[in-house]
Amino acid sequence: MALTVGQLEMVEYDRDGIDVPPGSYLVGVPFGHVKVAVTNYNIHLLPALTKNHYMIIFWGDAEKSDPYYGWRHRLAPWQMYLYDPVVPEGAKFTFKVTAKDKVVVMTITPDAGHYTTLSFKCPTYDGKTQHIRIVKDDVNGTTTLTVRVEGYCVLCVKANRAAKGASITDESTYADVWASGGSEETYDGSADKYAQISFDGEVQLRIGTALDGYMSDVDGWVGDPTAWEPYEDVVASVKQAWLDYINGLSLQLQEFEVNFYRALTAFIGNWLNATDPRLNGYKRDGLVPADTPFLGCVSSSGTWTHEFQGSFWDMCHASFYLLCLLDKTRAKEFVEGMLALAETRGEATSYLNIFLGTIDDVHGYIDDTTGFWVILSTALGMNLDVDWNSTYAIADTAMQKFRTFYGGVADEGYFKNSPANTIDLIHRQYLLAFLAKKAGDDADYQFYKSFAESESLFELMYVPEENRFTIPGWNLPWEEGETNSDLVWWAYSLCAAETLEKIVTEDYLAEFEDWISYHNGFNDMDTNAPFLLAFHGLLEKTWYYSSALYFASLDDIMTRRYTITEGFATPRTGNLYQENLYEGYTSNLAIYILLYLGLYTVAGYPFTIIGIPQTTYRIGGLTVTSEGTGHYVEKVTFNGFEWPVYKLPADIGTLNGVLRIYRTSDPNAYKKSRYALVDQGYYSFKDAIDRPFAGKFKFTVSSPVSCTHTIRLHFEPAPLKVFGAESWSYDEAEKILTLTVKTGSEAAVTVFYGEPCPAMFSPILDRYGVSATVKRNQPVATDDYGNPVPNWVEVASENIIVQPLKAEEKPMLPGVFQEADAKAFLRPDSLVEPGDRIIISEEETYQVLTVLPQRLGRCVHHLLAALKLVREEEA
C-alpha cells in the first residue's frame, strides 16, 4: 500500500509540555546531511561541534522561554511546529523548523507587539579563537550571523528581515536593541559566548554549518534571503521527500497503521549522511578517503545525540539489520565508511562525533565498538555486496587489537581482568569465524569459533552455586546489572546455547525466564533476550514473551507516548512493562518495528526466527500475513504448503510468495510429527516441504559461507533414507533426526519416510506429459464487502498428463468427479493440491477439485486429480 499525503500527515503528533516526554527524534529529509535535533529542553543543529554547540535558546520579549515548563508543539519527521511556548505567558510566538539539503530552515512569528530573540550558544573548542559577526542590511531587509571556530567549524545564519536587536554576551539573554547602537556586532576571542538576534515580525531564517575553511560554501548553501522561496514550499518539499522515500521502500504495509509509521519514520530520521567531506572530520583528518560513503546514527536525541553519532553497540542489535531490510544501498554505505575508518586506525572505532572527527575512546570497547563484528556478520547474512577478503583482513586486525586491549588474553580464552568483555570476546570471535570462512581462512575459522564451542572454557567460568558466569579469581559480589555483561549471564546464549546446556544447572533457564519476565530493562542487547529461548528448545516461550509482553508493552508505550522511551522499569509489577526514563533509543524503535513485523532476529546471524506479525505486509517478493489470535503459532504455510521450519533467510524479501502464520492459544500446537528445531547454526532454510503421499520431507539449506551445519528435526515415523546430508542419525526414543549438512551456498536434502515405489511413472510423465504451471490462490486482502481478493501465486511447474473425462466415467468415479471435465495424472510427490489452477496454455486452464493417491501395494504409484475447466468469465 502506497501512503498518501493525508496518511503520512497522521504521523504528526502533539507533544504537550512535559506530559508527553520526548523521544529520539531528528527533523529533516531522510538520510539528510543536516538535521534538527528535538530534545526535552531546546532544539539543536546537526552536525555540531559539541552537544550544545549552536543550540538555540528562545526568549519572548525579556523572558526566557523555558521548555521544561512546557512547549506545546507538533512533531513530525518533516517539521517541528511550536504553537505555544507556554513560558513566557503573554509574550507568545510560534516557530516552525525543518532541514533540507545542507541547511536548517525556520520561520518565527512573534505575536503583535512582541519580539522573539534567538540565542545561539557559541562555545569555543580546545582553546581556539572564535570569530562572531552579526550585521543587518536595512535596505534589503536582511540579517546575517556568522561564527567561525578557527580550525574547526563555521556557522552561517541569514534572515529575510532586519533584526530588531543583536548582542554577543557571556550568558544567554534577550536582545531588544543592537548592543553597539549600530548595525554590526563582533567578537574575536577564546571565551564561550552567546550570539543573540531578535525580530518583531514574521521572519524566515536559514542556517548552515561546515568545517572551517568552507565559509563560502556554507554561504552558498544558505543563499540570498531576497530570493528564498516561502517556508511552506520548503516544508512541502521535505514532506514529499519523506513520502517518496517511504513509498519507494520494498517494505509496504497492506493498511496504514499510525504507530508503525511513527516508529518507522523516527527510525529512518535518526540516520545522518556525513559523506560530504565538508561535514566529516574523519575525512578532514585523512582517516577516511574523501569519496567514501559515510553514515551515522544517533543513539538518542537527548542523552548521546550530538557527541555520540555512531555507537556500534547500539546499532548492532537491531538497527543495522532493520536498515539492511529497508535500504541495502544505505546499509552498504554505512559498512563502507565503518571499514574505511577501521582500516586506517587498525581497530574497531565507534564514532564519537563525525563532524569533529573524534573517536570513542572514553567508554572502552564493551559499550560501543564490539558491535563492529556483529554488524559485519549481519551484513554477511544479508548478502551485502562487500569485498569479504579485504573486509575480513580489517576485521581480523581489529580483533587482534581487541584481544590485547585488556591486558592480554589467556590461553584459556578470557580476559583475566574483565568478565564483561570476556562475553563480548567469545561472542564476537564466534561471529568473526564466519567472516574468516567467507574469506577462505579455515584455520582462523576453527580458531575463532572454538571458544564458543569449548565446554571446558565454560566450565571454568561457570559458578553453579550462583548460576552465573564470571572468570577465575574474580570475587566481586554478583547482582543484576544493565550493560554489565558479566552480570547478565544469559548473554552467553548468544553463541553457545548448546554448549551451555551441557554444563549449567537446571536453574539456568528458569532464572533466564524470570529475568525476561520481570527484570529486563530493555537496553540494547536485552532486546534479543526472548529470542534466545528458541535456541534452548523453548520456541513457544520466544513467541509468548515477544508478543504478549515485549511487543504489547512497547505498543502500549507508543500509543500513550507516541514514541518508544528509553527502557523498561524493573522489576515489572503489572501485566506489562512500564517505561523508564524519557529519551528513547533508535535501537528500541528498531526492535519495535521488527516485533511488529514478526521478525525475531538475533543480531549477527543469517536468519530470522518466524514470529507473530501484528500486520499484513509485503517486503520484496514476500507477503507476510497471519490468521487467528493468540500468542503462539499453530502452523506456518508458504504459498499454501505447510512450512515445517521456523528459520527464514535474514533477507526475507528474497522469498517469493505468501507466508501465512496461523496463531493459536495452545503453546504446543506447532509440535507436529515433522519439523525442524530452531538452533544457532549459521544457516537458514530457503524452502521446505513435506509430501506425505510420497513419504518425502525435502528442504534446502542456505548459508552465506561454505561450512558444515548440524540440523536437528523432530521426525516421526523413523526415516528410511536420507539424501543430500554428509551423515545422519536417529534417536528413536526422542524422535530426533540429526543431520550433518555441508553447504556451498545451498544444499538440498531429502528424507524418505514412506514405503518407496518403483520409479515407473515418472519416465512416462517426462516423455508424454505436458509442462504445466501450477498456481494457488493466496488472498491477503479483502474487498469492501469482506470477501477475499484473489491472489494467484505460482507454486510449481511440472509435467502432467491431462485427459478429458468421458461421460461414461463420471458415474463410476466418486464425489467431485461428477463435476469434473478432465483428469490428470501426477507424480506421487507432485505439489498440486485441491483448489490449485493448472495452466496448460492461455486457452486451457483447469481448477483442481481433488487429488487422490493411486497405490501399488502399500506405496503410492501416482496421484489422480479431478479437474474442472475454467471458463473465460471465471479466469
Secondary structure, DSSP 8 states (H G I E B T S, - for coil): ----HHHHHTT-EEEEGGGS---S-EESSTT-SSEEEE-SS-EEEES-SSTTTT-EEEEETTEE--GGG--EEEEETTEEEEEE--SSTTS-EEEEEEEETTEEEEEEEE-TT--EEEEEEE--STT--EEEEEEEETTTTEEEEEEEETTTEEEEEEESS--SEEEEESS----SSBTTSSSEEEEEESS-EEEEEEESS-EEEEEEEEETT-HHHHHHHH--GGG---HHHHHHHHHHHHHHHHHHSSEEESS--HHHHHHHHHHHHTEEE--SGGG-HHHHTTSS-TTS--EEE-S-TTTTTTT-SB-HHHHHTTHHHHHHHH-HHHHHHHHHHHHHHHHHHTS---EEETTTTEE--SS-STTTTTHHHHHHHHHHHTT----HHHHHHHHHHHHHHHHTTTS-B-TTSSBTT-HHHHHHHHHHHHHHHHHHHHTT-HHHHHHHHHTTT-HHHHHHHEETTTTEE--TT--S-----SS-TTTSGGGGHHHHHHHHHTTS-THHHHHHHHIIIII----GGGGGHHHHGGGGT-HHHHHHIIIIIIIHHHHHHHHHHSS--SEE-SS--SSS--EESS---HHHHHHHHHHHHTEE--TTSSEEEE---SS-EEETTEEEEEES-SSEEEEEEETTEE----EEESSGGGS-EEEEEEEES-TTTT--SEEE-----S-EEEEEEEETTTTEEEEEEE-SS--EEEEEEEESS--SEEES-SEEEEETTTTEEEEEEE-SSEEEEEEE-S----TTHHHHHHHH-EEEEEEEE----B-TTS-B---EEEEEEEEEEEEE--GGGGGGS-GGGGG-SEEEEE-TT----TT-EEEEETTEEEEEEEEEEEEETTEEEEEEEEEEE--GGG-
